Amino acid sequence: MPPESADAAPELPPLRKKARERPLLSPWGRKLRHLNGIAIRNISEKPVARPRGRSNDDASIAASWRSPSQILSSKEEAALTHSKSSSDLHFAAMAQQHAATPSNTMKGRRRRSTWLDLDDPLALQKMFEEAPTTRLPDTFFTLHHASLGENPIYISEIVSKSNHPNFRPFYLTDCGRAISWLDSVTVKVWVNTSKEDRFKLLLELELSLQALQFIGTSLENFRHPFPQNCVVFSLTDGVYTLLTDMPITASLHDPVQYKTKSHEELKDTSSYDSLMKLKTLEECIWDAEFTREKLSRNIENTLNREKDTIHTVRRVGQAKDDLHRIKAYLSLEKERLEVAIKQRDRLRKSLSARKLEVEKASEQRKNTERYLVEARIKLAECREMLKTADEGITGQQRRIITELQQIYPIESIPDKPLAFTICGLYLPNTEYEDQSDETIAAALGYTAHLVYLLSFYLRVYLRYPIQPMGSNSFIRDPISIIQGSRTFPLYPKGQVSYRFEYAVFLLNKDIEMLLSSQSIAVMDLRNTLPNLKYLFYVITSSGKTPIPDREWPIAPFRFLKNRTPREQQQQSNNGKLTTGIANKQPVSVSTSSVSTIGDFTYPRLHRERSLIGLQS
């Protein structure tokens, strides 16, 4: 331990002191595989200041020789004492209290490195000036070994803004026996106190694990102040460090006892003759070395004299080696040239085959382009035909809806809002008590049949299928989760009221689907006949063209007449004969754009309809 300064205050012994814990690992048994953690305490970039008071000369050594004048001056210096502060007086009072008990002994209090002299104004000013420039450092460490060069064994994570960083535990057993069984390591500590990521080397510690000092099983139980930039090692059996100012009150190991040998055990080393022989052998070695030096000088002179000849012979050998190497390169290049020629021929064949494929592909592309031109023309024609067909379908729908409106007329009742009749029968929207059951059943039967026909002509699939049977119509609910029969009557007589009301509700839902297919919003679902009347109005008045007339098919029977067998044979040669209905007359179905039955020729559009009429 370093000698204590002269002005150090006396240190009081602790009242209770626990016995030092012993490590489980012996010093020579500590390996890197036992190391599992590192912590650093009191990080500082400033060098440790030497305590002032006297110079570092021979007088500071305790065992050095001193003259009488030095001894006298040291006694005079020891008699001088400094003024004591309040803390020193407090410790002095406690020291007198401990001195009264015979079991306690007085010991001097060691000066701590972290002691601040707050009474010195210059020290306070310097501390306040340096406070804004200081910044808590970012720290990490690396482990190295001389056998691995500059490559590190382990690189830790970065602990930000801490003077006492604790790093994550690590295990070096996975690094192999060549590293885990080492007993020495180099620890490099890197810090960064600037705002940029510029780390610099703070501490490089080369140590042997045998030199570590055991301080306890855990770091929390250690109360002694650590020195500046102290590295704490965590091994499997406890915590170790390197301390230079820690008072050791109990030895960790038993002192080594040296056994002295008696005079009888001493043996003679060599005789005079042996020594003379060794001297003669040494002279022979000197002569051999002299001869070797002489021979080396002669050989060097000979080499210098025959320098040109030796250089010529060396060049001849080098030329022969170069010639042999060039011949080997030439044969190798010839082989490569043959391989390249074969590769060239193979590529030419492949290129010619590809050219043929490209020509075929270009021809196919031209054919495809011509087909695309024709297909675009046909597509335009099909679109025009589709547009014409859609317009025709829309016109026929309007015509059919108009005819349905004439078959099932829906008229409003004067002076009654939202009151309509269907085929002269009044159908209320919600209140059915004032009307007779037969009238309501008949009106609902007409309405159900009308909705069924509208769904067929407007190509709308009804979610709730209708079975129109006049006054005994029904409606089904195949999707709802209900118990019992899924068929509900559209007539109130002899039925439960809620089943009849639910049937009317399902009928109104089907009317809502018809309105939604025409993009018509439903204001009130309960208005059965008003919604149908509004649907008729929208469909019949939405078209831009007038409603087309109905095309009546022409009956082919009135133009039929008997033919001679020869005419029938000629007609059969133009088409396929089929059996007629009247007196077994053959009917020809031609593949042309017109069809002929007997003497009557009509467009192919009505062929299937006419044949169906004949067969029926």
Secondary structure, DSSP 8 states (H G I E B T S, - for coil): -----TT-------SS-------SS-GGG--GGGEEEEEEES--SS------SS-SSGGGSTTS---HHHHHHHHHHHH------HHHHHHHHHHHHHHTSTT---------TT---TT-HHHHHHHHHHTTT----EEEEEEE-GGGTT--SEE---B-S-SS-B------GGG-HHHHT-SEEEEEEEEE-SSSS--EEEEEEEEEGGG-EEEES-STT--S---TTEEEEEETTEEEE--SS----S-SS---------GGG------HHHHHHHHHHHHHHHHHHHHHHHHHHHHHHHHHHTHHHHHHHHHHHHHHHHHHHHHHHHHHHHHHHHHHHHHHHHHHHHHHHHHHHHHHHHHHHHHHHHHHHHHHHHHHHHHHHHHHHHHHHHHHHHHHHHHHHHHS-EEE-TT-TT-EEETTEE--SS--SSS-HHHHHHHHHHHHHHHHHHHHHTT---SS-EE--GGG-EEE-SSS--SS--EEES--TTS-HHHHHHHHHHHHHHHHHHHHHTT---S-TT-HHHHHHHHHHHHHHS-SS----------GGGG-----HHHHHHHHHHSEEE--SSTT--EEE-SSSEEEETTEEEEGGGHHHHHHHHH-
